[in-house]
Amino acid sequence: MTPSQETGGLRFGVDTGGTFTDLVVEGLPGGLRFFKRPTTPDDPVRGLLDVVEAAAAELGTDSGELLGRAGMFIHGTTRATNAIVEGATARTALLTTDGHRDVLLIREGGGRITPMDYTQTYPDPYVPRALTFEVPERIGAEGQVRRPLDEQAVVEIAARLREERVEAVAVCLLWSVVNPVHELRVGELLREHLPGVPVTLSHALNPTVREYRRASSAAIDASLKPLMSRYIGDLDERLRIAGFGGRLLILTSAGGVLDARDVWDSPIHSIGSGPAAAPVAGRHFASIDAGSDYAIVTDAGGTTYDVGLIRRGRIPWTRETIVGHPVQGNITGFPSVDVKSVGAGGGSIGWVDDGGMLHVGPQSAGSDPGPVCWNRGGTRPTVTDACVVLGWLDPDYFLGGEMRIEPALARQAISRDVAEPLGLPVEQAAAAVLDLACERMVTAIEEITLNQGLDPREAVTVGGGGGAGLYAATIARRLGSERVVIPAVSAALSAAGALLSELSRDFQRIQLSSSRAFDAATANATLEALVADCEAFRAGAGRDAVASEVRLSVEARYPNQVWEVEVPLPVQRFASEDDVAALEQAFHRAHEELFAFSDGDSGIEIVSWHAHVSCRLHEAADVTIAAPAAAPEEPRTRAAYFSGHGTVATAVHRIEQLAAGAAVAGPAIVESPVTTVVVPPGAALQRLDSGSLLLLTGAAATPVLTPALVETEQPR
């Protein structure tokens, strides 16, 4: 019996974003329900409890009773990411091998946005040199002890750390991934002489041969431990007090979930946890609503616009995730869902510089004070304010009418800060703000498609986030992508992805090998050790799983190359030379796909061996909200502005009044309590049986735009 069955049949998926906190509840008699409330940055747990209370009120119960029926609470949060970006992490020290004090400063040779521009300040290391200490010791590349560990020096360093009031310590010694004996002993000495100060050992956290990445991940992880342990502890305690008695899980950057205790121990896993869940949901909807295994998944929030990719039904991952500035930020070094983010969301601020150039972001109004139209103290116009001026958002139906917005304030701000400086009518100025925001979103999509040799015209776009429907048609037309799926849960796509995510963990071993001098016995021993790690995880955290899977892969390269390519293993163990040849061929195909060339006559070097174990803790989740079979519908009309068409009378439909199979021709607007979908002239929209909306642009809209339909659906 699973914890969900023991405590209650409900499962909660919660995503705390920069502007809104989303809740999706699975297991209610009427099917999936989702709710949205503003995030409370000063106390994110309060915002989370607020949305639970709102759900309880709408369901006619109290939050304690509702939480008591939940067996699983899955939480995605930007808490760790925000702490790094804002410099709000713990005072952290780094211990390194003697002579390698500048590993975080030198990085991998980069640091400047333009390497030859010496007028730019080189970025500071994640841990300052004043808190970086050299440990007298040395392990060789083969694992031999070349210089014994000076334990007395470590004790003296611990005394210095105590004097410096250090709150966390990271340890990254050279070649600890081959032989961790010194790193383990340093950890023991630190815990003995610095009781209560959390310590992260690089070989245990991220066993990669690349020293900078090990050091960076260890330093980031250590710096987050005090903050995230308090946050997770506070979250768990307040949920229990409020009535929750089930299993608390945290979304990870890899698109899976872990028990809160595991994330407490290694909080680096929570970086980007919310955005990583959106592609999980996007893959689901691309398949059921468009029959496609190639999709662009977007999540349009209030602060950022996140973009992910589904390719052949798989979610690509990367070890190149950087927190903060794209060049000068700090690399996590962990396998994470490949999500690109740009500061272009509903709260992004539109402004004109001294040279008369319009900008959107990266500054954001966030949820406090929020857009000007919220009338909560905001004074600078945002993308949301531009949509209000365009007539795309109903002032009386924002969040289903629970939150009144003031269009006059939005119009005043757009006029003052954008229209007057540019010499434009206010509607054109608002359209310019929206178009520029969309252009930044398109650039993010091109980075993960065109830059990888993929054609976005062949993909279906899955629009998520509360702003998805506002931007979807504009972005699809610029990309040439003619189909956009907007799920019924699009406004809470990451929270829905949480319900689809599986308990998962990655394990890694460093074992250098060559396909032309292959040691099958050593390779098989390495694979057996990895599988044993997976089995231990399944027997522990995954013991209640209804299904599980182990996937093996390697990171390999051509001889003398610098970077490796991940290749799924075609076999579970190597039994013959044919198995090695099959691995070579799989590598050639992967290299060809990534770099448009391969060397079929060359052998390969294997650097590391990987295992990924996933455990499904629930029966197949259903995150769809079926459309009604039939519903009477009398659309209203209101004036809305569209570039190239001006202000026109536009049909306004409520989503609950669109029956399965219903079609709408633009110009039209489809509203729900938590999102708005804009159908511009020349586009069309269909309601699918699953409840999703299929937005069609270009030639794909032509079959829907029949004369009869245009006559009946166009505003009167």
C-alpha angles and dihedrals in degrees: 000000000000124000087249090059093044097054105024145316098253126098122197125206114191129182118187107203132179093267110014136028112219127204126192119187121199124192103041117138092247093049132250117356130185135193138190134204134166116276116245105219094189090058114009092184089061090056089049092052089045092060091047089052090049090052092049092050092050091048092050098247139088127267094248093056092045094049090046089061092054120098096180134033114189115191132191118189142175091208095112094044093049092049091055094045092047094044091240097133127115125283098266135191129201126212116201139169115283108275096023102085094127099056092116093043098050092042110173095323097284136092107126120089088225108024096212096048102098092177087078119090113244110239119258117247117259089247114037118242089242088066096041114097130191118227118209102237140093135202116192127230091259092052097258120141104246095170123018119238114264099222094182089058089054091051090051090049089052089055089052091050090053090052090049090052092234113186100196138014133211122197122201116167125179115271093357086141088068098040117007097183095112095042091050092051092048088053091052092050093048093051089048096049099030103041114188095019110116117235129199120199113205098216092054095045103040116005099195127138092229103097098199092053092048091049093045095049092046092049093047092047094049092047091055098048100086093044098043095042088056092045096047092042091050091046093050094046095048092046090052091048089049091055107271115139104166138088119305113212130180125213115239133213088251092066095255135095135248133190112271090245092058092050088047087058095044108022093172086083090069095061107117091357096146098050091046091065095058095074089050089060092037092058090053095051095041088057101044098036103035105016089233132137092190114072143152108221118202130186112194107194133167096264107025142017111226124198129194136169138228113203122181087343092302129113110230118228133199140197090208097084110143123193115215123359112024091237106018097039126098124267118231094204091211128122103259136167106273101247123160118206131195128185094247113113137126091284096048110124123237115215142160120228127219090270093057095255119144118228134182116204153295081160112078134195088214116187095308113082089351128186119343091248090063088069092219098124101288114140105173119081118248137191088264090055089051090054090051091052090050090056093243096122123058110228090208097048105047107135086000092305095304092112120048116212126198114227092186091062091049092049092049093051095047090047094049101041103030116012098047096045090049096040093235135134109262095250092052090048091052090048090051091054091050094045092051092049089051090049090058089049091051090052090056091051092049090054092063097037117027093031088057095045094259124136112227090200089072094053131085112229119225111203117209135169130056092282097047096104093048094060104024100093095044092049094044092053093050091049095043089236105144101190126062121178113205107187120214086246093047093120088061100031096141092048089050089049088056089064090051095046121103132220103261144166136186125219127191139190128191110224118150114216140161124218090219093054098030122178103203094182093056092043092051091047089053092049091048090053091051092048089049089055089052092048090051090052091049091049091049120032092009098047093114095048118133090207137003141188137195120207122191126204142158136218107227141164142186112270113288094007117137102218131049133224123218114238125182110234112249090206136041092223136004112254102159145005088267089066091055090048090051089054090050091052092048089053093049090053093048092048091048091051094050102038104019093242140068139182106230093183095056129092121227137234118227113210105173140011123219139194127191119195121191127186123193109216096188142038114267107306119229110208096170126109107209119230118241115264092230136356134168112246133192109174120214122218134226136168115268132173123232124181110252092017105055122211111342137170105264130197113239118205130186110227094226089059094057109094123211108283094020116143130205128195122211144286086063142118125216115200136195128171091265107029144027125213117204117207106193124204111290094027130095140200135211130194110226127211089251090060093251122129118234110208113201125198134174118004092347089068095054098086089053095046095074119155092248093051093046090050095051100036103039112098114269 
